[in-house]
Amino acid sequence: MSGALAERVFVDKMTNVGFGDVEVLERRRFGVDDAASYPLFAPELIALMRRLLTPERQSDVAVAVTVSARKPSITAVQ
């Protein structure tokens, strides 16, 4: 699953749909150059970020998280 969500919202959504033991394993900050490799960031958005953000700020624009979760077990309906 991917998208622009706050970490807590992402974890809550995973829990709300039935996943268990949801845990954030890793957080990786990345910059505009890194963001350009993600389909979520359209070329127009990358260009806008390069134009509006100071060079110092361009190296830290988002965080990627790696999440572990347990798939819910399927029980037979009787």
PyMOL Python script that loads the backbone (N, CA, C, O; Angstrom):
from pymol import cmd

cmd.read_pdbstr("""\
ATOM      1  N   MET A   1       0.866  -1.160   0.000  1.00  0.00           N
ATOM      2  CA  MET A   1       0.000   0.000   0.000  1.00  0.00           C
ATOM      3  C   MET A   1       0.912   1.222   0.000  1.00  0.00           C
ATOM      4  O   MET A   1       1.949   1.229   0.664  1.00  0.00           O
ATOM      5  N   SER A   2       0.533   2.236  -0.732  1.00  0.00           N
ATOM      6  CA  SER A   2       1.341   3.449  -0.754  1.00  0.00           C
ATOM      7  C   SER A   2       0.434   4.660  -0.861  1.00  0.00           C
ATOM      8  O   SER A   2      -0.753   4.556  -1.170  1.00  0.00           O
ATOM      9  N   GLY A   3       1.024   5.795  -0.599  1.00  0.00           N
ATOM     10  CA  GLY A   3       0.276   7.033  -0.697  1.00  0.00           C
ATOM     11  C   GLY A   3       0.805   8.046   0.280  1.00  0.00           C
ATOM     12  O   GLY A   3       1.713   7.763   1.061  1.00  0.00           O
ATOM     13  N   ALA A   4       0.237   9.222   0.232  1.00  0.00           N
ATOM     14  CA  ALA A   4       0.660  10.303   1.110  1.00  0.00           C
ATOM     15  C   ALA A   4      -0.222  10.314   2.346  1.00  0.00           C
ATOM     16  O   ALA A   4      -1.217  11.035   2.411  1.00  0.00           O
ATOM     17  N   LEU A   5       0.155   9.508   3.320  1.00  0.00           N
ATOM     18  CA  LEU A   5      -0.591   9.433   4.578  1.00  0.00           C
ATOM     19  C   LEU A   5       0.356   9.677   5.737  1.00  0.00           C
ATOM     20  O   LEU A   5       1.543   9.360   5.656  1.00  0.00           O
ATOM     21  N   ALA A   6      -0.162  10.234   6.806  1.00  0.00           N
ATOM     22  CA  ALA A   6       0.619  10.332   8.034  1.00  0.00           C
ATOM     23  C   ALA A   6       0.851   8.910   8.544  1.00  0.00           C
ATOM     24  O   ALA A   6      -0.009   8.044   8.386  1.00  0.00           O
ATOM     25  N   GLU A   7       1.982   8.677   9.140  1.00  0.00           N
ATOM     26  CA  GLU A   7       2.319   7.337   9.623  1.00  0.00           C
ATOM     27  C   GLU A   7       1.240   6.764  10.536  1.00  0.00           C
ATOM     28  O   GLU A   7       0.849   5.608  10.374  1.00  0.00           O
ATOM     29  N   ARG A   8       0.763   7.538  11.472  1.00  0.00           N
ATOM     30  CA  ARG A   8      -0.260   7.050  12.411  1.00  0.00           C
ATOM     31  C   ARG A   8      -1.547   6.669  11.678  1.00  0.00           C
ATOM     32  O   ARG A   8      -2.173   5.662  12.011  1.00  0.00           O
ATOM     33  N   VAL A   9      -1.944   7.463  10.688  1.00  0.00           N
ATOM     34  CA  VAL A   9      -3.143   7.166   9.897  1.00  0.00           C
ATOM     35  C   VAL A   9      -2.945   5.865   9.131  1.00  0.00           C
ATOM     36  O   VAL A   9      -3.856   5.041   9.064  1.00  0.00           O
ATOM     37  N   PHE A  10      -1.774   5.677   8.558  1.00  0.00           N
ATOM     38  CA  PHE A  10      -1.459   4.453   7.816  1.00  0.00           C
ATOM     39  C   PHE A  10      -1.584   3.225   8.720  1.00  0.00           C
ATOM     40  O   PHE A  10      -2.226   2.240   8.355  1.00  0.00           O
ATOM     41  N   VAL A  11      -0.969   3.292   9.890  1.00  0.00           N
ATOM     42  CA  VAL A  11      -1.027   2.177  10.842  1.00  0.00           C
ATOM     43  C   VAL A  11      -2.469   1.938  11.290  1.00  0.00           C
ATOM     44  O   VAL A  11      -2.905   0.790  11.378  1.00  0.00           O
ATOM     45  N   ASP A  12      -3.200   2.993  11.569  1.00  0.00           N
ATOM     46  CA  ASP A  12      -4.616   2.849  11.969  1.00  0.00           C
ATOM     47  C   ASP A  12      -5.437   2.189  10.873  1.00  0.00           C
ATOM     48  O   ASP A  12      -6.277   1.337  11.163  1.00  0.00           O
ATOM     49  N   LYS A  13      -5.210   2.566   9.622  1.00  0.00           N
ATOM     50  CA  LYS A  13      -5.958   1.967   8.513  1.00  0.00           C
ATOM     51  C   LYS A  13      -5.654   0.474   8.397  1.00  0.00           C
ATOM     52  O   LYS A  13      -6.561  -0.325   8.167  1.00  0.00           O
ATOM     53  N   MET A  14      -4.409   0.099   8.551  1.00  0.00           N
ATOM     54  CA  MET A  14      -4.036  -1.321   8.505  1.00  0.00           C
ATOM     55  C   MET A  14      -4.755  -2.093   9.609  1.00  0.00           C
ATOM     56  O   MET A  14      -5.267  -3.188   9.376  1.00  0.00           O
ATOM     57  N   THR A  15      -4.790  -1.526  10.795  1.00  0.00           N
ATOM     58  CA  THR A  15      -5.458  -2.161  11.932  1.00  0.00           C
ATOM     59  C   THR A  15      -6.964  -2.226  11.708  1.00  0.00           C
ATOM     60  O   THR A  15      -7.593  -3.246  11.987  1.00  0.00           O
ATOM     61  N   ASN A  16      -7.536  -1.147  11.209  1.00  0.00           N
ATOM     62  CA  ASN A  16      -8.987  -1.083  10.992  1.00  0.00           C
ATOM     63  C   ASN A  16      -9.494  -2.095   9.971  1.00  0.00           C
ATOM     64  O   ASN A  16     -10.648  -2.516  10.047  1.00  0.00           O
ATOM     65  N   VAL A  17      -8.655  -2.491   9.020  1.00  0.00           N
ATOM     66  CA  VAL A  17      -9.095  -3.480   8.031  1.00  0.00           C
ATOM     67  C   VAL A  17      -8.772  -4.908   8.458  1.00  0.00           C
ATOM     68  O   VAL A  17      -8.983  -5.853   7.698  1.00  0.00           O
ATOM     69  N   GLY A  18      -8.259  -5.061   9.678  1.00  0.00           N
ATOM     70  CA  GLY A  18      -8.107  -6.396  10.235  1.00  0.00           C
ATOM     71  C   GLY A  18      -6.705  -6.940  10.389  1.00  0.00           C
ATOM     72  O   GLY A  18      -6.539  -8.046  10.903  1.00  0.00           O
ATOM     73  N   PHE A  19      -5.688  -6.207   9.966  1.00  0.00           N
ATOM     74  CA  PHE A  19      -4.330  -6.705  10.162  1.00  0.00           C
ATOM     75  C   PHE A  19      -3.951  -6.601  11.633  1.00  0.00           C
ATOM     76  O   PHE A  19      -4.357  -5.668  12.325  1.00  0.00           O
ATOM     77  N   GLY A  20      -3.170  -7.564  12.100  1.00  0.00           N
ATOM     78  CA  GLY A  20      -2.735  -7.573  13.494  1.00  0.00           C
ATOM     79  C   GLY A  20      -1.246  -7.336  13.598  1.00  0.00           C
ATOM     80  O   GLY A  20      -0.515  -7.426  12.612  1.00  0.00           O
ATOM     81  N   ASP A  21      -0.809  -7.035  14.797  1.00  0.00           N
ATOM     82  CA  ASP A  21       0.619  -6.826  15.079  1.00  0.00           C
ATOM     83  C   ASP A  21       1.258  -5.858  14.085  1.00  0.00           C
ATOM     84  O   ASP A  21       2.356  -6.109  13.589  1.00  0.00           O
ATOM     85  N   VAL A  22       0.580  -4.769  13.799  1.00  0.00           N
ATOM     86  CA  VAL A  22       1.099  -3.772  12.859  1.00  0.00           C
ATOM     87  C   VAL A  22       2.248  -3.035  13.545  1.00  0.00           C
ATOM     88  O   VAL A  22       2.097  -2.489  14.638  1.00  0.00           O
ATOM     89  N   GLU A  23       3.389  -3.035  12.879  1.00  0.00           N
ATOM     90  CA  GLU A  23       4.583  -2.435  13.478  1.00  0.00           C
ATOM     91  C   GLU A  23       5.399  -1.723  12.402  1.00  0.00           C
ATOM     92  O   GLU A  23       5.622  -2.272  11.323  1.00  0.00           O
ATOM     93  N   VAL A  24       5.838  -0.512  12.693  1.00  0.00           N
ATOM     94  CA  VAL A  24       6.716   0.227  11.786  1.00  0.00           C
ATOM     95  C   VAL A  24       8.141  -0.266  12.045  1.00  0.00           C
ATOM     96  O   VAL A  24       8.672  -0.115  13.145  1.00  0.00           O
ATOM     97  N   LEU A  25       8.747  -0.854  11.016  1.00  0.00           N
ATOM     98  CA  LEU A  25      10.088  -1.421  11.147  1.00  0.00           C
ATOM     99  C   LEU A  25      11.190  -0.435  10.800  1.00  0.00           C
ATOM    100  O   LEU A  25      12.284  -0.485  11.362  1.00  0.00           O
ATOM    101  N   GLU A  26      10.890   0.461   9.871  1.00  0.00           N
ATOM    102  CA  GLU A  26      11.922   1.380   9.399  1.00  0.00           C
ATOM    103  C   GLU A  26      11.288   2.679   8.921  1.00  0.00           C
ATOM    104  O   GLU A  26      10.189   2.683   8.367  1.00  0.00           O
ATOM    105  N   ARG A  27      11.990   3.769   9.141  1.00  0.00           N
ATOM    106  CA  ARG A  27      11.620   5.075   8.613  1.00  0.00           C
ATOM    107  C   ARG A  27      12.821   5.589   7.821  1.00  0.00           C
ATOM    108  O   ARG A  27      13.944   5.601   8.325  1.00  0.00           O
ATOM    109  N   ARG A  28      12.579   6.015   6.575  1.00  0.00           N
ATOM    110  CA  ARG A  28      13.669   6.532   5.752  1.00  0.00           C
ATOM    111  C   ARG A  28      13.259   7.865   5.168  1.00  0.00           C
ATOM    112  O   ARG A  28      12.312   7.953   4.387  1.00  0.00           O
ATOM    113  N   ARG A  29      13.980   8.898   5.554  1.00  0.00           N
ATOM    114  CA  ARG A  29      13.723  10.238   5.025  1.00  0.00           C
ATOM    115  C   ARG A  29      14.335  10.330   3.638  1.00  0.00           C
ATOM    116  O   ARG A  29      15.386   9.745   3.375  1.00  0.00           O
ATOM    117  N   PHE A  30      13.675  11.068   2.748  1.00  0.00           N
ATOM    118  CA  PHE A  30      14.245  11.248   1.424  1.00  0.00           C
ATOM    119  C   PHE A  30      13.924  12.621   0.870  1.00  0.00           C
ATOM    120  O   PHE A  30      13.039  13.330   1.350  1.00  0.00           O
ATOM    121  N   GLY A  31      14.680  12.966  -0.160  1.00  0.00           N
ATOM    122  CA  GLY A  31      14.586  14.297  -0.742  1.00  0.00           C
ATOM    123  C   GLY A  31      13.897  14.301  -2.094  1.00  0.00           C
ATOM    124  O   GLY A  31      13.343  13.295  -2.537  1.00  0.00           O
ATOM    125  N   VAL A  32      13.948  15.458  -2.739  1.00  0.00           N
ATOM    126  CA  VAL A  32      13.292  15.653  -4.024  1.00  0.00           C
ATOM    127  C   VAL A  32      13.846  14.676  -5.058  1.00  0.00           C
ATOM    128  O   VAL A  32      13.074  14.092  -5.818  1.00  0.00           O
ATOM    129  N   ASP A  33      15.158  14.484  -5.103  1.00  0.00           N
ATOM    130  CA  ASP A  33      15.742  13.560  -6.072  1.00  0.00           C
ATOM    131  C   ASP A  33      15.213  12.140  -5.863  1.00  0.00           C
ATOM    132  O   ASP A  33      14.918  11.439  -6.830  1.00  0.00           O
ATOM    133  N   ASP A  34      15.094  11.717  -4.608  1.00  0.00           N
ATOM    134  CA  ASP A  34      14.544  10.392  -4.300  1.00  0.00           C
ATOM    135  C   ASP A  34      13.068  10.330  -4.686  1.00  0.00           C
ATOM    136  O   ASP A  34      12.616   9.344  -5.267  1.00  0.00           O
ATOM    137  N   ALA A  35      12.326  11.377  -4.363  1.00  0.00           N
ATOM    138  CA  ALA A  35      10.887  11.416  -4.641  1.00  0.00           C
ATOM    139  C   ALA A  35      10.605  11.284  -6.135  1.00  0.00           C
ATOM    140  O   ALA A  35       9.566  10.751  -6.524  1.00  0.00           O
ATOM    141  N   ALA A  36      11.508  11.757  -6.961  1.00  0.00           N
ATOM    142  CA  ALA A  36      11.312  11.702  -8.410  1.00  0.00           C
ATOM    143  C   ALA A  36      11.187  10.264  -8.915  1.00  0.00           C
ATOM    144  O   ALA A  36      10.657  10.043 -10.003  1.00  0.00           O
ATOM    145  N   SER A  37      11.663   9.287  -8.149  1.00  0.00           N
ATOM    146  CA  SER A  37      11.588   7.889  -8.589  1.00  0.00           C
ATOM    147  C   SER A  37      10.274   7.209  -8.181  1.00  0.00           C
ATOM    148  O   SER A  37      10.040   6.058  -8.551  1.00  0.00           O
ATOM    149  N   TYR A  38       9.421   7.899  -7.429  1.00  0.00           N
ATOM    150  CA  TYR A  38       8.132   7.351  -6.998  1.00  0.00           C
ATOM    151  C   TYR A  38       7.021   7.860  -7.917  1.00  0.00           C
ATOM    152  O   TYR A  38       6.945   9.064  -8.163  1.00  0.00           O
ATOM    153  N   PRO A  39       6.158   6.980  -8.431  1.00  0.00           N
ATOM    154  CA  PRO A  39       5.058   7.414  -9.308  1.00  0.00           C
ATOM    155  C   PRO A  39       4.101   8.408  -8.638  1.00  0.00           C
ATOM    156  O   PRO A  39       3.445   9.192  -9.323  1.00  0.00           O
ATOM    157  N   LEU A  40       4.021   8.378  -7.312  1.00  0.00           N
ATOM    158  CA  LEU A  40       3.154   9.295  -6.580  1.00  0.00           C
ATOM    159  C   LEU A  40       3.514  10.753  -6.863  1.00  0.00           C
ATOM    160  O   LEU A  40       2.647  11.627  -6.853  1.00  0.00           O
ATOM    161  N   PHE A  41       4.789  11.005  -7.112  1.00  0.00           N
ATOM    162  CA  PHE A  41       5.274  12.363  -7.339  1.00  0.00           C
ATOM    163  C   PHE A  41       5.379  12.614  -8.844  1.00  0.00           C
ATOM    164  O   PHE A  41       6.361  12.215  -9.471  1.00  0.00           O
ATOM    165  N   ALA A  42       4.379  13.269  -9.424  1.00  0.00           N
ATOM    166  CA  ALA A  42       4.359  13.571 -10.859  1.00  0.00           C
ATOM    167  C   ALA A  42       5.499  14.527 -11.200  1.00  0.00           C
ATOM    168  O   ALA A  42       5.940  15.295 -10.346  1.00  0.00           O
ATOM    169  N   PRO A  43       5.977  14.484 -12.439  1.00  0.00           N
ATOM    170  CA  PRO A  43       7.063  15.393 -12.843  1.00  0.00           C
ATOM    171  C   PRO A  43       6.757  16.869 -12.564  1.00  0.00           C
ATOM    172  O   PRO A  43       7.653  17.639 -12.218  1.00  0.00           O
ATOM    173  N   GLU A  44       5.489  17.256 -12.716  1.00  0.00           N
ATOM    174  CA  GLU A  44       5.113  18.649 -12.436  1.00  0.00           C
ATOM    175  C   GLU A  44       5.303  18.982 -10.955  1.00  0.00           C
ATOM    176  O   GLU A  44       5.713  20.093 -10.618  1.00  0.00           O
ATOM    177  N   LEU A  45       5.009  18.027 -10.072  1.00  0.00           N
ATOM    178  CA  LEU A  45       5.189  18.250  -8.636  1.00  0.00           C
ATOM    179  C   LEU A  45       6.671  18.327  -8.286  1.00  0.00           C
ATOM    180  O   LEU A  45       7.079  19.164  -7.481  1.00  0.00           O
ATOM    181  N   ILE A  46       7.468  17.462  -8.885  1.00  0.00           N
ATOM    182  CA  ILE A  46       8.916  17.502  -8.645  1.00  0.00           C
ATOM    183  C   ILE A  46       9.472  18.860  -9.080  1.00  0.00           C
ATOM    184  O   ILE A  46      10.270  19.461  -8.362  1.00  0.00           O
ATOM    185  N   ALA A  47       9.057  19.338 -10.240  1.00  0.00           N
ATOM    186  CA  ALA A  47       9.520  20.644 -10.727  1.00  0.00           C
ATOM    187  C   ALA A  47       9.094  21.760  -9.777  1.00  0.00           C
ATOM    188  O   ALA A  47       9.871  22.676  -9.507  1.00  0.00           O
ATOM    189  N   LEU A  48       7.867  21.687  -9.272  1.00  0.00           N
ATOM    190  CA  LEU A  48       7.376  22.692  -8.334  1.00  0.00           C
ATOM    191  C   LEU A  48       8.181  22.665  -7.035  1.00  0.00           C
ATOM    192  O   LEU A  48       8.543  23.717  -6.507  1.00  0.00           O
ATOM    193  N   MET A  49       8.463  21.467  -6.517  1.00  0.00           N
ATOM    194  CA  MET A  49       9.262  21.366  -5.287  1.00  0.00           C
ATOM    195  C   MET A  49      10.655  21.942  -5.497  1.00  0.00           C
ATOM    196  O   MET A  49      11.178  22.644  -4.631  1.00  0.00           O
ATOM    197  N   ARG A  50      11.256  21.647  -6.645  1.00  0.00           N
ATOM    198  CA  ARG A  50      12.600  22.190  -6.928  1.00  0.00           C
ATOM    199  C   ARG A  50      12.576  23.722  -6.994  1.00  0.00           C
ATOM    200  O   ARG A  50      13.527  24.386  -6.581  1.00  0.00           O
ATOM    201  N   ARG A  51      11.483  24.269  -7.515  1.00  0.00           N
ATOM    202  CA  ARG A  51      11.376  25.723  -7.660  1.00  0.00           C
ATOM    203  C   ARG A  51      11.079  26.407  -6.320  1.00  0.00           C
ATOM    204  O   ARG A  51      11.619  27.476  -6.037  1.00  0.00           O
ATOM    205  N   LEU A  52      10.223  25.794  -5.497  1.00  0.00           N
ATOM    206  CA  LEU A  52       9.763  26.465  -4.285  1.00  0.00           C
ATOM    207  C   LEU A  52      10.603  26.196  -3.038  1.00  0.00           C
ATOM    208  O   LEU A  52      10.668  27.037  -2.142  1.00  0.00           O
ATOM    209  N   LEU A  53      11.243  25.033  -2.977  1.00  0.00           N
ATOM    210  CA  LEU A  53      12.016  24.698  -1.778  1.00  0.00           C
ATOM    211  C   LEU A  53      13.452  25.188  -1.900  1.00  0.00           C
ATOM    212  O   LEU A  53      14.057  25.123  -2.971  1.00  0.00           O
ATOM    213  N   THR A  54      13.982  25.675  -0.795  1.00  0.00           N
ATOM    214  CA  THR A  54      15.391  26.080  -0.787  1.00  0.00           C
ATOM    215  C   THR A  54      16.247  24.832  -1.004  1.00  0.00           C
ATOM    216  O   THR A  54      15.815  23.725  -0.684  1.00  0.00           O
ATOM    217  N   PRO A  55      17.445  24.997  -1.541  1.00  0.00           N
ATOM    218  CA  PRO A  55      18.323  23.835  -1.751  1.00  0.00           C
ATOM    219  C   PRO A  55      18.551  23.021  -0.462  1.00  0.00           C
ATOM    220  O   PRO A  55      18.645  21.794  -0.507  1.00  0.00           O
ATOM    221  N   GLU A  56      18.636  23.708   0.671  1.00  0.00           N
ATOM    222  CA  GLU A  56      18.844  23.010   1.942  1.00  0.00           C
ATOM    223  C   GLU A  56      17.658  22.118   2.296  1.00  0.00           C
ATOM    224  O   GLU A  56      17.839  21.043   2.869  1.00  0.00           O
ATOM    225  N   ARG A  57      16.472  22.548   1.965  1.00  0.00           N
ATOM    226  CA  ARG A  57      15.230  21.820   2.301  1.00  0.00           C
ATOM    227  C   ARG A  57      14.951  20.667   1.335  1.00  0.00           C
ATOM    228  O   ARG A  57      14.229  19.733   1.688  1.00  0.00           O
ATOM    229  N   GLN A  58      15.504  20.716   0.137  1.00  0.00           N
ATOM    230  CA  GLN A  58      15.212  19.713  -0.888  1.00  0.00           C
ATOM    231  C   GLN A  58      15.710  18.316  -0.540  1.00  0.00           C
ATOM    232  O   GLN A  58      15.266  17.341  -1.146  1.00  0.00           O
ATOM    233  N   SER A  59      16.609  18.199   0.410  1.00  0.00           N
ATOM    234  CA  SER A  59      17.121  16.870   0.766  1.00  0.00           C
ATOM    235  C   SER A  59      16.256  16.151   1.791  1.00  0.00           C
ATOM    236  O   SER A  59      16.554  15.015   2.159  1.00  0.00           O
ATOM    237  N   ASP A  60      15.178  16.803   2.265  1.00  0.00           N
ATOM    238  CA  ASP A  60      14.356  16.203   3.319  1.00  0.00           C
ATOM    239  C   ASP A  60      12.894  16.611   3.129  1.00  0.00           C
ATOM    240  O   ASP A  60      12.417  17.547   3.771  1.00  0.00           O
ATOM    241  N   VAL A  61      12.177  15.895   2.232  1.00  0.00           N
ATOM    242  CA  VAL A  61      10.804  16.289   1.919  1.00  0.00           C
ATOM    243  C   VAL A  61       9.747  15.270   2.327  1.00  0.00           C
ATOM    244  O   VAL A  61       8.565  15.607   2.391  1.00  0.00           O
ATOM    245  N   ALA A  62      10.147  14.035   2.604  1.00  0.00           N
ATOM    246  CA  ALA A  62       9.155  13.005   2.933  1.00  0.00           C
ATOM    247  C   ALA A  62       9.821  11.879   3.722  1.00  0.00           C
ATOM    248  O   ALA A  62      11.041  11.847   3.888  1.00  0.00           O
ATOM    249  N   VAL A  63       8.991  10.963   4.199  1.00  0.00           N
ATOM    250  CA  VAL A  63       9.485   9.792   4.922  1.00  0.00           C
ATOM    251  C   VAL A  63       8.809   8.551   4.360  1.00  0.00           C
ATOM    252  O   VAL A  63       7.585   8.501   4.239  1.00  0.00           O
ATOM    253  N   ALA A  64       9.610   7.554   4.020  1.00  0.00           N
ATOM    254  CA  ALA A  64       9.077   6.253   3.610  1.00  0.00           C
ATOM    255  C   ALA A  64       9.127   5.343   4.835  1.00  0.00           C
ATOM    256  O   ALA A  64      10.115   5.329   5.569  1.00  0.00           O
ATOM    257  N   VAL A  65       8.065   4.594   5.046  1.00  0.00           N
ATOM    258  CA  VAL A  65       8.054   3.659   6.182  1.00  0.00           C
ATOM    259  C   VAL A  65       7.908   2.234   5.669  1.00  0.00           C
ATOM    260  O   VAL A  65       7.219   1.976   4.682  1.00  0.00           O
ATOM    261  N   THR A  66       8.570   1.319   6.361  1.00  0.00           N
ATOM    262  CA  THR A  66       8.413  -0.110   6.109  1.00  0.00           C
ATOM    263  C   THR A  66       7.621  -0.657   7.275  1.00  0.00           C
ATOM    264  O   THR A  66       8.000  -0.488   8.434  1.00  0.00           O
ATOM    265  N   VAL A  67       6.507  -1.319   6.959  1.00  0.00           N
ATOM    266  CA  VAL A  67       5.587  -1.795   7.990  1.00  0.00           C
ATOM    267  C   VAL A  67       5.455  -3.308   7.905  1.00  0.00           C
ATOM    268  O   VAL A  67       5.400  -3.882   6.817  1.00  0.00           O
ATOM    269  N   SER A  68       5.407  -3.936   9.056  1.00  0.00           N
ATOM    270  CA  SER A  68       5.133  -5.369   9.152  1.00  0.00           C
ATOM    271  C   SER A  68       3.753  -5.530   9.782  1.00  0.00           C
ATOM    272  O   SER A  68       3.393  -4.790  10.698  1.00  0.00           O
ATOM    273  N   ALA A  69       2.976  -6.507   9.285  1.00  0.00           N
ATOM    274  CA  ALA A  69       1.647  -6.762   9.850  1.00  0.00           C
ATOM    275  C   ALA A  69       1.310  -8.233   9.657  1.00  0.00           C
ATOM    276  O   ALA A  69       1.790  -8.878   8.724  1.00  0.00           O
ATOM    277  N   ARG A  70       0.491  -8.745  10.539  1.00  0.00           N
ATOM    278  CA  ARG A  70       0.049 -10.133  10.461  1.00  0.00           C
ATOM    279  C   ARG A  70      -1.279 -10.186   9.731  1.00  0.00           C
ATOM    280  O   ARG A  70      -2.223  -9.474  10.072  1.00  0.00           O
ATOM    281  N   LYS A  71      -1.335 -11.042   8.722  1.00  0.00           N
ATOM    282  CA  LYS A  71      -2.558 -11.240   7.957  1.00  0.00           C
ATOM    283  C   LYS A  71      -3.586 -11.937   8.851  1.00  0.00           C
ATOM    284  O   LYS A  71      -3.254 -12.893   9.551  1.00  0.00           O
ATOM    285  N   PRO A  72      -4.838 -11.457   8.828  1.00  0.00           N
ATOM    286  CA  PRO A  72      -5.857 -12.103   9.664  1.00  0.00           C
ATOM    287  C   PRO A  72      -6.128 -13.525   9.178  1.00  0.00           C
ATOM    288  O   PRO A  72      -6.090 -13.803   7.980  1.00  0.00           O
ATOM    289  N   SER A  73      -6.404 -14.420  10.132  1.00  0.00           N
ATOM    290  CA  SER A  73      -6.700 -15.793   9.742  1.00  0.00           C
ATOM    291  C   SER A  73      -8.153 -15.864   9.239  1.00  0.00           C
ATOM    292  O   SER A  73      -9.031 -15.139   9.706  1.00  0.00           O
ATOM    293  N   ILE A  74      -8.363 -16.742   8.295  1.00  0.00           N
ATOM    294  CA  ILE A  74      -9.706 -16.933   7.743  1.00  0.00           C
ATOM    295  C   ILE A  74     -10.312 -18.136   8.452  1.00  0.00           C
ATOM    296  O   ILE A  74      -9.747 -19.229   8.449  1.00  0.00           O
ATOM    297  N   THR A  75     -11.468 -17.913   9.056  1.00  0.00           N
ATOM    298  CA  THR A  75     -12.145 -19.011   9.754  1.00  0.00           C
ATOM    299  C   THR A  75     -13.336 -19.475   8.922  1.00  0.00           C
ATOM    300  O   THR A  75     -13.973 -18.685   8.225  1.00  0.00           O
ATOM    301  N   ALA A  76     -13.613 -20.734   9.007  1.00  0.00           N
ATOM    302  CA  ALA A  76     -14.724 -21.304   8.238  1.00  0.00           C
ATOM    303  C   ALA A  76     -16.054 -20.823   8.825  1.00  0.00           C
ATOM    304  O   ALA A  76     -16.217 -20.753  10.043  1.00  0.00           O
ATOM    305  N   VAL A  77     -16.988 -20.497   7.953  1.00  0.00           N
ATOM    306  CA  VAL A  77     -18.317 -20.075   8.380  1.00  0.00           C
ATOM    307  C   VAL A  77     -19.164 -21.328   8.536  1.00  0.00           C
ATOM    308  O   VAL A  77     -19.227 -22.160   7.631  1.00  0.00           O
ATOM    309  N   GLN A  78     -19.807 -21.458   9.674  1.00  0.00           N
ATOM    310  CA  GLN A  78     -20.614 -22.650   9.919  1.00  0.00           C
ATOM    311  C   GLN A  78     -22.075 -22.328   9.836  1.00  0.00           C
ATOM    312  O   GLN A  78     -22.913 -23.212  10.015  1.00  0.00           O
TER     313      GLN A  78
END
""", "prot")
cmd.dss("prot")
cmd.show_as("cartoon", "prot")
cmd.util.cbc("prot")
cmd.orient("prot")
